[in-house]
Amino acid sequence: MRMIDEAALSDITLGATVLGSGGGGDPYLGWLLAREAVRTHGPVPLVDLVDVPDDAYIVFVAGMGAPGALLEKIPRAAEYERIVAEMESYTGRKIDFLCPAEAGGLNAVTPFASAAPTGLPVVDADAMGRAFPFLEMCTPTLHGGSTTPLVMIDEHHNTVCLSTQTNHWAESFTRAAAVASGASAVMALYPMTGSQAKQWLIPGTVTQAEQLGRTIREARDAHTSPVDAVLADQNGTLLFTGKVVDVDRRTERGWTSGTATLSGMDTFEDHSMVVHFQNENLAAVRDGEVIVTTPDLIMALELDTGEPIPAEEIRYGYRVAVIGMPCNPIWRTENGLKLSGPRRFGYDMDFRPIEELT
């Protein structure tokens, strides 16, 4: 166990933005919530997954909605403080540990905003190894785990307590509720025991995000290329360098969806790329040819600073490097691809690993 303070939170936030693959909500907002909670209540214990007792009760804490809406509808600390008590009241069980649902985006750091005021430790693990837009796109689903019982709250003091037959139904109901609340709400979900967590979750992802953020920070301090540092740290591939010349972005049905079009620079001069996103970046098309798709990661980094640019923030004029990174191997299994592959998002193609496509 080690304590996560403000400095560690900053590195986790930066690294989680890269692992978010363009989505997961703006981690800066999550960092603000978590930072203030840590300042007020003190550092948060981070516990290795193997050290969690088998009979412990663990839940994810996460925000749900359209990342674009969060830029105008800022999350509040009150909901993240309240969600733990609401979940305990609904289930009748005391929560022992909190855990991020995803390693990327806002939801990688918001559990710390709930953990600090409640005194609960956070588990160094997650259920994606990146960020995905649907609730059922979690490793517990692959093992038969249930999204519910689930509690959702919003800033209007509305509370939804949910039990569903399938994880897909949980996504459908909560998405509708989030849209009704202005495309932003806070949830506690996927309750599990420590024994189940050890079978279901991806260990060490909070530490992975922290290390990745530290890599970018140290490259900046050394005046070396942060983009090259990320590629080396994550076994990544440079897909494109160019300038953003057009963005088609819209918020619909509780998601931020659209495309970003890039014109090539340097070795990619006279080439073009289109990045498709639905909260997260889902496909990268270079000169009309698909070169990377979900579940592998696609991320745009500001060319000089290595600052990762979420899909809801990318805009005309940005000079970026688009990189690709291999996903966790569990998503490349037959069941993993059924849940998160390109066909799940309406693309008429089979998944091919980034190592083959590039």
ZAMARDO-991263 format. One line per field, with one value per residue (C-alpha): x negated, y negated, z negated. Coordinates in nm, 4 decimals. Example, Ala and Ser with C-alpha at 12.3 -4.5 7.8 and 13.67 -1.06 7.14 Angstrom:
u	-1.2300;-1.3670 .
v	0.4500;0.1060 .
w	-0.7800;-0.7140 .
This chain:
u	0.0000;-0.1196;0.0362;0.1496;0.0832;0.1235;-0.1993;-0.1031;0.2467;0.0984;-0.1035;0.1906;0.4135;0.1687;0.1096;0.4800;0.5526;0.3318;0.4849;0.8305;0.7816;0.9434;1.2349;1.3421;1.4185;1.1666;0.9281;0.8446;1.1925;1.1414;0.8043;0.9604;1.2153;0.9583;0.6995;0.9403;1.0523;0.6912;0.6120;0.9062;0.8901;0.5331;0.3686;0.5549;0.4189;0.3608;0.3655;0.2307;0.5028;0.3275;0.3408;0.7201;0.8885;1.1000;1.4105;1.3759;1.6600;1.5454;1.7326;1.6431;1.7090;1.7499;1.9088;2.1381;2.2405;2.1075;1.7537;1.8454;2.1292;1.8944;1.6984;2.0051;2.1692;1.8816;1.9016;1.9393;1.7613;2.0921;2.2078;1.8781;1.8885;2.2516;2.2415;2.0691;2.3371;2.6135;2.4652;2.4260;2.7873;2.9176;2.7149;2.7111;2.3372;2.0423;1.7996;1.4365;1.2563;1.3208;1.1777;1.1636;1.3860;1.1409;0.7720;0.8259;1.0025;1.1875;1.2925;0.9330;0.9046;1.2578;1.2577;1.0005;1.2601;1.4877;1.2120;1.0579;1.3699;1.4846;1.1419;1.1610;0.8580;0.8472;0.7498;0.4656;0.6648;0.9433;1.1810;1.0684;0.6992;0.8153;1.1563;1.4693;1.8063;2.0454;2.1001;2.0915;1.7455;1.5753;1.3728;1.6301;1.8774;1.6384;1.6442;2.0200;2.0119;2.3088;2.3185;2.5948;2.6930;2.6096;2.6780;2.6762;2.7137;2.7105;2.6736;3.0527;3.0495;3.2200;3.1206;3.1625;3.1231;3.1086;3.1114;3.1110;3.1029;2.8082;2.5272;2.6602;2.9901;2.7987;2.6280;2.9608;3.1398;2.8549;2.7783;3.1392;3.1232;2.7940;2.9400;3.2395;2.9940;2.8135;2.5712;2.3864;2.4281;2.2239;2.2498;2.1380;2.1542;2.0178;2.0078;1.7752;1.5751;1.1994;1.1825;1.3860;1.1813;0.8602;1.0118;1.1913;0.9831;0.6658;0.4060;0.1666;0.3364;0.3340;-0.0400;-0.0690;0.1057;-0.1202;-0.4337;-0.3139;-0.2421;-0.5842;-0.7421;-0.5815;-0.6737;-1.0362;-1.0692;-0.9448;-1.1866;-1.4734;-1.3646;-1.3362;-1.0382;-0.7444;-0.5840;-0.8879;-0.8935;-0.5291;-0.5876;-0.8818;-0.7021;-0.3839;-0.5227;-0.3329;-0.3371;-0.3452;-0.0482;-0.0528;-0.1800;0.0236;0.2479;0.6156;0.8028;1.1624;1.3654;1.7226;1.8375;2.1821;2.3393;2.6163;2.7815;2.5447;2.2199;1.9755;1.9403;1.7754;1.4550;1.1316;0.9595;0.5824;0.3513;0.0052;-0.3230;-0.6876;-0.7123;-0.3341;-0.3183;-0.0654;0.1196;0.4401;0.6032;0.9553;1.0034;1.3525;1.4702;1.7687;1.6469;1.3278;1.1282;1.2519;1.0787;0.7956;0.8213;0.5097;0.5461;0.8763;0.7380;0.8248;0.4975;0.6107;0.9427;1.0844;0.9999;0.6417;0.5804;0.5665;0.4559;0.3662;0.0747;-0.0216;-0.3334;-0.5716;-0.4559;-0.3085;0.0107;0.2868;0.5930;0.9336;1.1885;1.4124;1.1265;0.9506;1.0018;0.8817;0.5172;0.3771;0.0439;0.0576;-0.1044;0.1520;0.0220;0.1535;0.0993;0.1899;0.4825;0.4800;0.4724;0.8110;0.9816;0.8260;0.9979;1.3103;1.5443;1.3426;1.3770;1.7499;1.7836;1.5403;1.4252;1.5014;1.8216;1.9631;1.9543;2.0976;1.7753;1.7960;1.4521;1.2734;1.0186;0.6524;0.3841;0.2013;-0.1215;0.0145;0.1952;-0.0981 .
v	0.0000;-0.3519;-0.6939;-0.8950;-1.2646;-1.5663;-1.5009;-1.1407;-1.2499;-1.4877;-1.2097;-0.9672;-1.2254;-1.2938;-0.9259;-0.8448;-1.1008;-0.9017;-0.5679;-0.7178;-0.6841;-1.0214;-0.9600;-0.8825;-1.2464;-1.5226;-1.3951;-1.7562;-1.7872;-1.4627;-1.5877;-1.9064;-1.7034;-1.4561;-1.7234;-1.9232;-1.6074;-1.5132;-1.8669;-1.8593;-1.5016;-1.3883;-1.1367;-0.8225;-0.4684;-0.2768;0.1013;0.3703;0.6030;0.9107;0.7562;0.7115;0.9626;1.2212;1.1303;0.7530;0.5639;0.3506;0.1138;-0.1086;-0.4815;-0.6519;-0.9382;-0.8705;-1.0931;-1.2853;-1.4227;-1.7305;-1.8098;-1.7861;-2.0851;-2.3023;-2.0940;-2.0598;-1.7579;-1.8428;-1.6943;-1.6503;-1.3695;-1.1803;-1.2116;-1.0986;-0.8018;-0.5661;-0.6118;-0.5718;-0.2427;-0.1106;-0.2043;-0.0289;0.2918;0.3092;0.3804;0.1745;0.0906;0.1752;0.0577;-0.1672;-0.1026;-0.2845;-0.1348;-0.2416;-0.3269;-0.6241;-0.9543;-1.1220;-0.7913;-0.6919;-0.9630;-1.0384;-0.7388;-0.9344;-1.2118;-0.9575;-0.7791;-1.0808;-1.1985;-0.8441;-0.7164;-0.4212;-0.2860;-0.2587;0.0638;0.0410;0.2006;0.1327;0.3153;0.1915;0.1024;-0.2034;-0.3770;-0.2495;-0.4253;-0.1454;-0.0163;0.3472;0.3057;0.4175;0.7272;0.8428;0.8849;1.1339;1.3362;1.3217;1.0313;0.7971;0.4187;0.4088;0.3454;-0.0072;-0.3518;-0.6707;-1.0254;-1.3711;-1.7285;-1.7670;-1.5075;-1.2501;-0.8925;-0.5853;-0.2402;0.0264;0.4020;0.5507;0.8924;0.8082;0.5546;0.4314;0.3423;0.1575;-0.0508;-0.1288;-0.2366;-0.4403;-0.6100;-0.7301;-0.8519;-1.0326;-1.2060;-1.3157;-1.4626;-1.6681;-1.3983;-1.3851;-1.1683;-0.9748;-0.6014;-0.3237;0.0076;0.3579;0.4647;0.7622;0.9459;0.9307;1.2877;1.1956;0.8799;1.0833;1.2970;1.0221;0.7020;0.5779;0.5183;0.2269;-0.0168;-0.3150;-0.2691;-0.2311;-0.5665;-0.7258;-0.5928;-0.7128;-1.0605;-1.0695;-0.9691;-1.2655;-1.5065;-1.3942;-1.4170;-1.7760;-1.8584;-1.7077;-1.8920;-1.5642;-1.4479;-1.3472;-1.1759;-0.9521;-0.8835;-0.7688;-0.5468;-0.3791;-0.3446;-0.1929;0.0100;-0.2351;-0.3199;-0.6616;-0.6644;-1.0228;-1.3738;-1.6629;-1.9606;-1.9369;-2.0962;-2.0021;-1.8672;-1.7399;-1.6901;-1.6549;-1.5461;-1.2946;-1.0136;-1.0725;-1.0537;-1.2918;-1.1626;-1.2756;-1.2896;-1.4874;-1.5370;-1.5933;-1.7132;-1.5561;-1.7160;-1.6073;-1.2460;-1.2397;-1.5434;-1.4998;-1.2391;-1.2711;-1.1041;-1.0898;-0.9838;-0.8587;-0.8884;-0.8070;-0.9409;-0.7409;-0.7272;-0.4169;-0.4096;-0.5854;-0.6046;-0.7124;-0.7970;-0.6108;-0.2945;-0.1840;-0.1348;-0.0987;-0.0192;0.0396;0.2130;0.0990;-0.2549;-0.5654;-0.8977;-1.2446;-1.4125;-1.7768;-1.7562;-1.9643;-1.9017;-1.5527;-1.6817;-1.4286;-1.5829;-1.4279;-1.3921;-1.6600;-1.9134;-1.8546;-2.1481;-2.3227;-2.4218;-2.1684;-2.0188;-1.6601;-1.3214;-1.0409;-0.7290;-0.3758;-0.1398;0.2277;0.2974;0.5450;0.8992;0.9864;0.7595;0.9540;1.2765;1.3897;1.2683;0.9516;0.8576;0.9315;0.6799;0.4088;0.4752;0.2622;0.4497;0.3629;-0.0028;0.0552;0.0851;0.3593;0.5048;0.7526;0.6457;0.6762;0.5984;0.2719;0.4662;0.6127;0.3090;0.0710 .
w	0.0000;0.0731;0.0384;0.3401;0.2886;0.5170;0.7082;0.7810;0.8845;1.1426;1.3050;1.2925;1.4583;1.7411;1.8088;1.7861;2.0559;2.2940;2.1908;2.2401;2.6169;2.6654;2.4293;2.0767;1.9989;1.9405;1.6681;1.5753;1.4250;1.2364;1.1178;0.9792;0.7823;0.6526;0.5738;0.3597;0.1812;0.1071;-0.0090;-0.2460;-0.3741;-0.3060;-0.0704;0.0373;-0.0129;0.3126;0.2623;0.4943;0.6192;0.4761;0.1281;0.1261;-0.1087;0.0733;-0.1266;-0.0746;0.0970;0.3920;0.6250;0.9159;0.8880;1.2252;1.4097;1.7048;1.9922;2.2899;2.2388;2.4412;2.2005;1.9016;2.0301;1.9638;1.6892;1.4464;1.2094;0.8404;0.5420;0.3563;0.5861;0.5560;0.1771;0.1595;0.3978;0.1505;-0.1163;0.1432;0.2654;-0.0891;-0.1653;0.1467;0.1108;-0.2684;-0.2581;-0.3744;-0.0962;-0.1749;0.1403;0.4382;0.7833;1.1186;1.3865;1.6563;1.6683;1.8981;1.8818;1.5981;1.4411;1.3720;1.1056;0.9808;0.7405;0.5382;0.4998;0.3287;0.1401;-0.0351;-0.2239;-0.3068;-0.4154;-0.1763;0.0114;0.3923;0.5682;0.8212;1.1036;1.3509;1.5838;1.9270;1.9409;2.1378;2.1735;2.3503;2.4020;2.2920;1.9378;2.0457;2.2039;1.8837;1.8050;1.5427;1.8308;1.9922;1.6678;1.6098;1.3625;1.3286;1.3610;1.1008;0.8281;0.9396;0.7985;1.0068;0.8750;1.0296;0.9102;0.8768;0.5928;0.8122;0.7288;0.9493;0.7914;1.0583;1.0939;1.4450;1.6093;1.8359;1.8501;2.1839;2.0177;1.7458;2.0159;2.1859;1.8690;1.7220;2.0539;2.0738;1.7147;1.7777;2.0841;1.8757;1.6231;1.8865;2.0112;1.6789;1.3690;1.1111;1.0459;0.8146;0.9989;1.0582;0.6914;0.6413;0.3787;0.3533;0.4829;0.7892;0.8463;0.8613;1.1381;1.3284;1.3191;1.4900;1.2161;1.1873;1.4226;1.1851;1.1468;1.5254;1.5740;1.3119;1.4811;1.8214;1.6850;1.5225;1.8550;2.0321;1.7520;1.7410;2.1198;2.1058;1.8262;2.0267;2.3434;2.5351;2.7402;2.5150;2.8147;2.8618;2.4878;2.4903;2.7933;2.6224;2.2870;2.4330;2.7253;2.9452;3.3141;3.4754;3.7132;3.8382;3.7790;3.9094;3.8533;3.7667;4.0577;3.9745;3.6817;3.7034;3.3438;3.1920;2.8646;2.9223;2.7237;2.4341;2.6342;2.7969;3.1545;3.4765;3.6781;3.6854;4.0215;4.0390;4.3148;4.3081;4.2036;4.2127;4.3334;4.3779;4.6062;4.8924;4.6824;4.4816;4.1842;4.0400;3.6774;3.5877;3.2274;3.0045;2.6710;2.7450;3.0693;3.2492;3.5885;3.7710;4.1509;4.3413;4.7110;4.7159;4.5563;4.2025;4.0151;3.6500;3.4854;3.1409;2.9078;2.9775;2.8523;3.0728;2.9231;3.0498;2.8717;2.9129;3.1269;2.9151;2.5578;2.5826;2.4198;2.4932;2.6571;2.5755;2.8543;2.7050;2.7103;3.0415;3.2760;3.5916;3.5933;3.3490;3.4617;3.3433;3.3531;3.3736;3.2045;3.1719;2.8782;2.8318;2.6003;2.3137;2.4584;2.3063;2.5602;2.8475;2.7448;2.9324;2.6574;2.6064;2.9728;2.9716;2.6913;2.8061;3.1621;3.4702;3.5592;3.2166;3.3296;3.6764;3.8770;4.1402;4.0778;3.8602;3.6035;3.6907;3.4303;3.4733;3.5138;3.8398;3.9767;3.9390 .
